[in-house]
Amino acid sequence: MRNMRLAPAAMALLMAGGIAAAVDSAVEASEETTYYVAMGDSLAAGWQPIGDPENDHLTRASYPDQLWLMARQHYPDLQLVNLACPGESTESIRLDNGRCEYQHGSQLGEALAFIEEHHDQMAFITIDIGFADFDCIDGLSCLFPGIENIEERLPPILAELHEVAAGVPIVGMNIYDPYLNLWLQGEETLARQSVVAIQLINEALEEAYAEAGIAVADVERAFEIEDWDTLVPLAGHGDVPRNVALLCQRTWQCFGPPLGPDWHSNALGFRALAEAFAEALDLEVVGVSDT
């Protein structure tokens, strides 16, 4: 059974070598308690190759964990309810006994039940979904079928969420380009083509969120995936385009075995995602920035 993960009021975010960890403590809800519900896949869950294999490789450096810390400047009694499930897709998020088990059957069912019960205490909701809707990651053969899955399945999910959470801010997200590391392998043409493919995916996501009246955290912009012109130094590679450098600095995609290559964000990448969500939520964040 997958339980709701409640972030504690006294949480220490420890940064060491770009890795974040969390120290838990008990929290009791009060009349002033507000809730942040996070929904999604492995990015929201905090999956990293350095995570504990006994705990599905999850870490407490996820963007919901870091966004929760940022938002507590505005919501002092905010609690995080993280329902995310690694590998979740727009299909499995609605399935009972899908990739993860929930008291109310599916991740969507769990979220709807919690939001309905605590509606007057809801601060905001975030969701990232659709990135596991592609059956393959090499070539373009799975690109358009995956986009069709998003276009067909995501709108009904968002419609249910929007109805139950009426009046509660909801923010979705687009995605960064995990294939820019092809540039480092001498595959510049493929790397450039990957940006076009990711933008097509993001267009489908953004259209679905816009139709549902849901804001979008602009992760594509945060990772500057189109910036081929600005050259910056990258350890071991000399000067590289800024978009390539940001991918390597913020994900595990440019690491060798056993940690990579892996497209998931590291602590710095999750922080960039959290800041994109904070911007979409119009949260002024003091003392938290990416360098």
N, C-alpha and C positions, 0 to 999 in steps of 0.2 A: 504493500500500500504506500503510495506516495503522499506524504503529509505536506501541508502548507508550511513553508519556511518563513518564520517570523524573524526579521532582523531585530536585534536588541537595541535598547536605548543607550547602553554604554558599550559601544562597539569601537574597537581600535583598528584602524586600517594601517597595516604594517607594510611598508614598501621596502623591498630589499631585492636588488638586482632586477627591478621591474616587476616583481611578483608581489601581489597583495594577499594578505590573509586576514581573517576576521576572528575576533575573540568574542564568543557568545556569553550572554548573561540573561537571566530570567526577566521577562517583561510581563506586567499585568496591565490589562486594558483598563482605562479610566474613562470618565465622561468626556475628557478632553482628547482622547485618542482618536487619531485619524489614520486612514489606511491608504497605502499605495499597493495596488494589485498589479503584478507583472505577469504577463502571459507570453508564451513563445516557445522557441526551440533551444538549441544548445548555447546560443549566444546569450540569451536571457538567463539560462541556467548556470552560466559561468564555466562551461566545459573548457578545459585546457589539457594538453598532453602531460603537464606536470601535476595534474590533479590526482587524488588518491584513487587507484583502480578499484578499491573496495567501496568507493562512493561514486562510481560512474564517472570518475575523473573530474568531478565538480570542484570548483574553488569558490571562495567568497570574494572574488575580484570582479564579478559580473557587472555589467552596466547597471542592472537594477540596484545592486549593493552600493555602487558608487553614486548613482543618482539619488538613492535614499539618503546618503550622507549629505549631499548637496542640498536636497530639499528640506532637510531638518533645520536649515537656517530660517525657513519660512513656516514649517510645521514642526514645532518642538516635540510634540508627542506622536510623531508619525511612526507607524509600523509598516514594514514591508511584508507583503504576502506574496511570495514568489512561487508561482504555479508552473513555471516553465519545465519542459521535458525535452531532453536531448533527442534530436532526430524527428521532432514533431513536424508534421506537414499540415496543409490545409485540409487533408482528408482525416488524418489520425486525431487531430485536435477535437473532432466531434464524435469520435468512436469510443464507446464504452469498452474498457479493458484494452485500450490501444497500446501505445508504446509505454505509457506509465499508468499506474492504477490510481484512481481517485475515489473518494467517498461518494461523489455524485456521478460516477461513471467515467466521464471524459474531462479533459482540461477545460473545455468550454463550459460544460455543465457545472464544474466546480467553481469556475469564475462567476458564472451567472448567479449561482446560489449564494456565494459570499457577497457579491455586490448588492443583490436584492436585500439580503439580511442587514447589511451595514450601509445602505445607500446614503443615509444622512451623515455618515462619518467618512465617506470616501473623499480623498484628496484628489487622486488622479489614477489613471490606468495607462499602462504601456503594453504594446504588443509587437512582436516581430514574428512573422510566419511566412512561409512560402519558399524559403531557400532550400528546403528538403523536398520540394515538389519536382525535382529534376532527377531522372533515373540514371543519368550518367553525367560526368563532368568533363569528358574529353570530346572535343569536336562540337559541332552544332546540331547533331541529330536529335538531341533531347531538349534543345532550347525552346522551340516553339510549342511542343507538347507540354512542357513545363509551364510556359506562359499561359497556355490555354487552361491548365489546371488552376492557376491563380485567378484568372479572369472568371472562371466558372464557380470556384469554391469559396474564394475569399469574401465576395460581397454578402452572401447569406450569413457568414460568421459575424461580420461587422454589423450587419443589420440587427441581429439578435443582441449583440453587445451594446450597441447604441441605444436600443429600446430599453433595456433593463437599466442601463447606466445614464439615463436621461439627465442632462445637466451636469454630469461629471466629466471633466476634461479627459479625453482619450488621445493618445499619440501613438501612431505606428512608425515604421521606419523603412527607408530604402537600404541598399547594401553597398558595401565597398567592392572593389574588383580584386578577387583573390588570385587572379592569374597574371598580374603584372610582373611577377617574378620570372615569367618567361623571357622578359627582356634581359635578365642576367644570364640566361642560357643561350643568348644569341638569337632568340626568336622574336625579334622586334615586331615583325608583321603580325604574328599571332597575338602578341601582347596588345598591340593597337586594336586588333579585331575584338579582343576580349572586352575592351572598354565599350565598344558598340553593343556587344551582347548584354553586358551588365546594364547598360542604359535602357535597353529594350525591356529587361526584367523590371527595372525601376519604374519605367513608364506604366507598366501594368499595375504595379503596386500602388503608385501614386494616384492613378485613376480610380482604383477601388476605394482607397481611403478618401479621396475627394468626394466621390459620390455618396459616401456614408457620413460626410461632414466631419471627418477625423483628420487632425493635423499630422504632419509627417516630420520626423526627425531626419534632417538631410545629411545622412552619413556619407552619401556619395560626395557631397561638397566638403565635408569634414576631412575626407581622405584625399581630396583633390585629384580624383582619378584621371582628369583630363590634362593635368599639368605635365606635359612632356618637355616644355621649354626651359624650366628652371632647373639648373643642375646643382646638386648638393652632394657633399661627400658621404659615402657609405663605407663603413669599415670593411676592408677586404675587397672592395670593388672600385675604389676611386670615386670619381664624380658620376652620378647617375641622375636620371630624371626624378624630380621631387615626388611624383606619384609612386614610383617604384620604391624610393627610400622610405616613404611613409608606410607602405605595405610591409616592408621588411622590419621596420622599427616597431610596428604596432600589432603584428601577427607572428605566428610561428611558421609562416610559409617559406621563409628564406633560410630556415634552420635545416641542418642535416639530421639523419637518424641519430638517436631514437626519438627526438622531439619533433622532427619535421621531415619533409615539408608538411605543414598542416595549416589550413586556412583560418583556423579559429584565432580570435583576438587574444593578445596577452593583456596584462594589466593596463599598459598604456593605451592599447586599442580600446579596451572596455571604457577607459576614462574618456576617450574621444567620443565614443558612442553616448556615454552619459551626458557629456556636455552638449551634444546635438539634441538630445531629449530635453535637457534643461532649457535650451534656447527655444525649442518648440513650445514648451510649457510657459515661456516668458518668465522663467525663474532667474533672478539675478543672483549669480553665484560669486561669493566673496572668498578669495584665498584658495581657489581651486582652478588650476589652469594646466594646459599641456604645453610643453616646451619644444 
